[in-house]
Amino acid sequence: MSIKIIYRPVKKNDKQGFLKIRIIENRKTKIKSLGIKISGRNWLEDKQRVSKNEDNADAINEKIEQTLKELSKYDTPQQAIQTNNKTIISFYNSVIENTVNSGTRAKYKDVKNRFSGYLNNVGLDDLKFHQLNTDHVQGFYSYMRNTGCAQNTANYNMKSFKAMINKGIKSGIVNYYHNPFALLKLKFTDTKHKTLTKDEVSRLLNTDFKDNRIQRYNSLNVDLNEIASIFLFQLFGQGMRVSDVQLLKWSNFEVTNGVILIDYRQYKSKKKVTLKLTQISCKLLLKRLKQYDKTIVERVTDLEFHNERYNDEIAKAKKLLAETDSKKEINKITQLLDSDNGNKKEATRLGWELGQKEIIRMFEGKLNEVKTKIHNEFATLINSLSKGDHANDFVFHFFTNDELFKNYKDGEELTDKQYSRLQGTRSYYNGLLKEIKKQAEIKINLSSHVARHTYTQLILNSDADVVAVSKALGHSNLATTQTYISQLPNARLLNINDDLSNSFTN
């Protein structure tokens, strides 16, 4: 590589002109302007500097020196033991072209574009693998930080870039004498995942949200109550990622031995997940189910009509029993003072206690009967949807009547256009969650991923076995434990979800 600063007049006989960089590599010449205009008579060709007669001569010479220094960093073919002269950007393009997963493709493109921006910043269009060294790596990292990347974002981008270079090494493109990443030390800042409190989740369940959107911006007529239901469905659906909720179809549901299950493959990890649909999750689907059975809401409401009275009777009986327990010592003293009278009082008290306990059992039985009937209503309808003509319908509104997803099949890779639409609808959903946060008076910023964090936090706050799993694995971050939830024994996992759901209904 040959690098030289040259002077070129604006026009052939002009006395003033611009300083430019001339780079000759592999018999190809590239010329880029330095953006510095000087008098031609003040250019010292042999010294590659301007004379002191030029205004701002010191500043101009300093910039020339810095430019030559930066460019000379990358003229180091001795950095590699072997190389086939492949460039990093062209390798990125070939990997992107052969990457199936649209999310991974987008990540590769983002880091590649950042790297291209860095190269352009130092006057290069591309860089060969054998020219990569520690100065270059440090410079790229500094460029990302200086152009607005947060520390953790820059760290993740650099890890991705390093992984791409390693792909080049494994492909036999290059073998370095010295690891170009040897001096790179990535320090991640501590991030505390924000979660909702149990009280805030209850507010989301019980708030009647008022929609203030203009109708033309809501062509599918999806109100804010349904948006809140989607968020809560994520939470009670084992912390489902928003992409999995967006792509969920009725074909992902099945009813086995009366148990309603969702069986799907995670879009991000491709891992298969099976979860139990609790009654609270079923109720969050009511508006979607009403599209297929117009009386489902009325039937469920009618069944729940007496539940409030049943709960009140149970609460009264438990309160009376608690008050009676505090009088036991007085009854014992009475019995000692007057044995016959005391025995009669004790027998009366025991009979009364048994009566109260029988009342509790009776009304708890009625509550369970209602719960079973409601469950059967949901199971029957969902079973028919999962196996019938609507099995291929999306459960939620995100891609309803969307031509891009008309022929989408569960588990297949998304095209770039489909992935872009997935991201766009997710952003719109997150935007609406801001209004829900405001109306429910929630303190933290509400986003789709908060549902996943909240689910993890709530089950870890309970007595679920996940606590022991978290400690045994040495996780410093609760979110990490979430990735292991799907590996718990299936029966135990279903019970954990039941316990969480019931804590909001009892």
N, C-alpha and C positions, 0 to 999 in steps of 0.2 A: 504494500500500500504506500502510495506517495501522497503527502499532504503539503499544500503550499498556499500561502496567501498571495493573491494577485490583484493588480489594479486594472480596472476597466473604465475608460471615459464614458460619460453618458452618451455622447455621440462622437463620431470619429475625431473631430478636431477640437472637442470641448476641453477646456482647461481643468474641469472638475470631473470626478467620476466616483465609482463605488469600489470598496474593498470586498473581495469575494474569496471563498474557500474553494480550492480545486483539489479534488480527491481522485486519484487514479488507482484503480484496483482491478486486477485481472484484465488489463488493457481497456477497461471502461472508465470514462471520465465523467465525473459529476461536479457541477459548479453550483454553489449556493452563496447567496449574498450575506454579508455580515451586517448589512444595514447601516454602514458607515460611509458618509460622503466626505471626500477630502480634495484638496488641490493636488493635481497630478505631479507638480514639481516638488511636492513635499514627500513623495513616496520613495523610500529607500529600498529598492528591489533586493539587493544583496543582503541587507540586514533584516528584511521582512518587518520593517518598522517605519513609522512616519518621523520626519525630522521635527525638531523643536519649533520650527517656524509655523507648524500647523496648530491651529487653535485646539485646546484640550488634548495636546499630544500625549501627555502622560496617561490620561484615561483611555485613549485609543490604543496605545501600545500595551496597556495592561489587559485590555480585552483581547487583543491579538494573542498575547502570551497565554492567557487562560484558555482560549479556544484551541490553540495548538497543543496545549498540555492535555486537555480533555480528549482530543481526538487521538493523541499518541498512545493513550492507555490501551486502545483496542487493537493496536498493530503488534500483536504478540503471538504469532503462530507457535512459539516454543511452549506455550501453555498446554498444548495437547501432545500426547504420545502418538495418537493416530487421529485422522480426520478425513472426511470425504468432501469437505468444503460446503456441507449443507448449512443453510442459514436457519436461524431460530424461527423467524416469522413464517417462512415457507413450511417448516416442520409443523408449527402450530396449525397452519391451514390444512395440512394433510390429516392431522389428528382430528381436527374439528369435523372435517368432511366424513371421516369414518366413525365418528361417535354417534351412537344410536340415541342415547338418552338426551332429550331436549334440554333438561335443566343443566346437565353437565356441559353440553355444547355451549349454552349461554354463559356459563362460568368461564370456560376456556376463552370464549370470544372477549369477555370483559377484561381478563388479565392480559390477553394478547394486545388489545387496544391500548391498555395502559402502558404496556412495554413499548409499543410503537410510538406512543406519545413521548416516552422518555428518550427513545432513540432520536426522534425528530428534534427534541430539545437540545441534543448535543451534536446536531448536524448530520445524523445518519438515517438512512432509510431502513437498513436491516443490519444484522450482525451474525457472523458465522459462529458456529459452536466453539471452534478453537480460539476465537477471540474473546470469549467470556472469561473474566477473571474477578478477583475479589473487589477491585475498584468499581467495576461495572455493577456487580450485585449490590454493593453499598449505595452506589449512585441511584440505581433503580428504586431502592427502598426509600431513600431520601426524597426522590421525585414524587413518589406516591404520598408521602406525608406532607410535602410542600404544596401539593395540589388538592388537599382537602380530605384525604383518607384518614379516618380515625385510626388510632394505633392498632387495635385488634383487627380492623378491616385490612390494613396494610400487611399485618402479620399473616392473615389467612391468604391474601393474594400472593405473598411471597412464598408461602408453603406450596401453593398451587403451581407457581412458576418453577420452583425447585423440582416438584414432581414431574413437570413437563421436561425439564432438562434431563432428569433421570430416565425418562422414556427414551430420550435421544441416546443416552449412554447405552441402555439395554438394546437399542436398535443397532448398535455398532457404528453410530455416526461419529462418535468422539470418545476418547479416553484421556482424562486429564492427568497431568503430572501433579497438579495441586488442586484440591477441591475449591472451586470458586466461591462456595458458600461457607468456607472455613471460619471466616471472621464474622459471620452473621449471627447475632444473638437476638432472638425474638423474645421479648418480654410482654406477656399478655396482662392487661389490666384486669383486676377482679370485677366481674359483673354479677350482680345479684338479680336473679330472675324475679320479676314482679308478679305476684299472684293475688287473687281475690280472697278476701276473708269469707268465712261461711255466711256471715250476715250479708255481705255484698252479693253472694250467689243467691241467697234467699230473696233479696230485693229484685234481682233480675227475673226470678221466677214469678214474683208477685206484682211487678209494675205493669200498668197498662200504658204502653208507649204511644205517644201522639205523633202521627206522621205529619211532617210539614213540607214534604217534597212536592214540587210541581208535577202534575200528572204526566206530562210529556216526558219527564225524566224517569218515569216509573211505569213503562209500558206493560210490564208483566204483573202489575198491581200487587207487588210484594210489599206489605207494610212492615213497619219497624218491629212489631211484635213477632213477626216471622223471622226477621233478622236476628232478634234476640234468641229465638228458639233454635236457630242454627248454631249460634255460639254455645248455647247450653247443651245442644245435642253433641257437639264436639267434646264438651267437658264430661258429660255423663256417658259418652261413648268411648270410654277408656282414653280420653285425651287425643282423639283423632286429629291428625293434621288437616288443615283446611283443604289441601289438594285432594285428599281422600274423600272428604265430604263433598267437594265439588263434583267429583267423578263417580260418586256412589249411585248405583242403580238398584232397582227392586230385585234384580236377579242376584244381587249379593246377599239377599235375605233368605233364610230358610227356617222352617219350623220342624224341630225334631223332638218327639215325645212331649209335645206341648211347650217346649222351650223355644223362644224366638231368638235366633242367632243372626249375626252379620258376619259373613265370611268374605274377606277381600284381601287383595295384595297391595301393600303400601306402595304409593307411586314413587316415593323417594328412595326407599331401601329395597323394594321388590320383595320384602318379607311378607309371608302370609300371616294374617291375623284373624282370629275368631273371637268374637265377643258376644256376651249375652245382652240382649236388649231388655232393659228393666222397664217397669211400668212408667216411670217418670220420663224415660226416653221415648216410649210409645206416645205419651201424651204430647210431647214436643213435636210429634209428626202429625198431629190431628188435622192441621190445616191442609197439609199435603194429601193426607188420606181422604179428606172430604171431597177432593176432586174426583175420586173414584166411587165413593159411597157417601151420598149427600146427608144421610141421617146418622152417621157414625158419631158426630159430636153430641147430638141430642141423646143417643142411646147411652153414651158414657156419662153424660151429665145426669140423666135420670137415675142411673145406677149409683152415682155418688151422692145423690140427694140427701140420704139419711146419715151419711158418714159423719158429718159435723156433730149431730146429736149423739151418735155412738161414742165419739171421742170425748164429748162433754160428760157423758155418764161414766165413762172409764176414769176420767180425771177426778170427778166428784168422789167416786168410791175409793180411789187411791189416797185422796186427801183425807177422807174420814179415817182410813186405816192408819195413816201416818199420825193423826191426832190421837187415836186410841193407843198406839204404841207408847206414847209419852205418859200414859196414865197407868201403865202396867205396875209400876212400883207402888202406887197408891192402892191398887186392887190387892196386891200381896199383903200390905199392912192391914187392910180391912179384913182379909181372910184370917190373919193371925188373931185379931181381936175378937172376931165372932166367926168361928169355924163354919157353922151351918149356914149362916147368912152369907159369909164369904164364898163358900162353894157355889151357892145359888147365883151370886153375882158373876163369878168366874165362868160358870156354865152359860149364863146369859151372854156374857161378853164374847166367849168363844163362838157361840151360835151366831151372834151378830157378825163377827169377823168372817166366818165361813160364808155368810150370806153376801157380804160385800165382795168377797173373792169370787163367789159364783156369778155375781153381777158383772165383774170385770171379765171373767171367762166368757160369759154369754155375749157381751158386746164385742169383745175381741174376735169371737167366732163369726159374728155378723160382719165385722170389717173384713175378715179373711174371705168370707163368702162373696162380698162385693168385689174384692180384689181379684178373686178367681174369675168371676163373671166378666169383669172388664178385660182381664188378660185374654180370655177366650175370644172376646170381640176383636181385639187387636190381632191375635194369632190367626183367626179365620180369614180376616181381610188381607193381612200381609202375606199369608200363605198363597192366597189366590192371585195376588199381584206378582209374587216371585215366580209363579209357574205359568201365568196366563199371557194374554196378548200384550200386557204392559210391562213385562219383565225387563225390557230393554229401555224403559223410560228412566231418565235421571230422577232421583228422589227429590232433589232441591232444584231451585229455579235457574241456577247459573247458566246452564246450556240448553234450556228449554227452547225449542224451535230454532236452534243455532245450526245453520247449515254446515259449519265447520266440523261439528260433532255428530252430524246425522248418522254416520256409519261407524262411529267409534265403538270399539269392542273393549270390554273390560280387560285391563292389564296390558294393552298394547301401547307402544311408544307414541308419544305425541309428535306431530310435525312442528316445525318452527312457528307456523301460524297458529296452531292449536295451543302451543305453549304460551305464545304471546297473549292469546285470549284468556288463558288460565290466569296469567299474571294480572291482566287488566281487570277481570271480574273480582279477583282477590283484593286488589287495591280499592275497588268500589265498595266491596263488603267492609273492608277495614275503615273506610271513610264513614260509613253509616254507623259503625260501632262507636265512633266518637260522639254521635248524637245520643246513642243509648247510654253511654257513660255519663253524659250530662244529665239526662232525665232520671237515671237511677242513682245519681249522686255518688258515683264511684270515684275514688281518689286517684288511682293510677290510670295511665293511658291504656285504654282497652284496645287490644288487637286480637286477631284470630289465634295467635300463638299463646296468648295469655290463658286460653282454655286448657291447653296442654300442660302448661306449668301449674295451673291451679289444680288440675286433677292429681298431678303428682304430689303436690303439697298436701292436699286434703287426705289422701290415703296414707301418706307418711305421718300425718298428725293423728291418725287412728292407730289402733293396735294391730294393723295388718302386718303380715310377715315381711312386707317390703322394707320395713325399717331394718330388720336384721340383714336383709340382702344388701341394703345400702351400706351398712357398717362393714359387713364382711368384704365387700368389694373395695372399700376404702375410698368411696366417692366424696370429693370435697364439694361437689355441686349436685343439688337434688335433681336437676334436669338430666344428668347423666344416668341416674337410676331409671328414668323413664324408658330408656332403650332396652332395659332388661325386663321390663314388666311382661312382655310377651313370652318370656322364657320361663315364667313361673308355671307350676303345675296348673293345668287348665281348670280343674274343679275349684281350686283355691282362688284362682283369678276371678271366676264367675261369682264366687261368694263375696270377694272384695268389692266388686261392682255393685252387688246387691246391698251390701252394708252401706256403701256411700249413698246410693239412691234412697234407701230407707231413712237415712238420717235427715233427709229434707221433707219426708212425708209423715213421719210419726210425731 
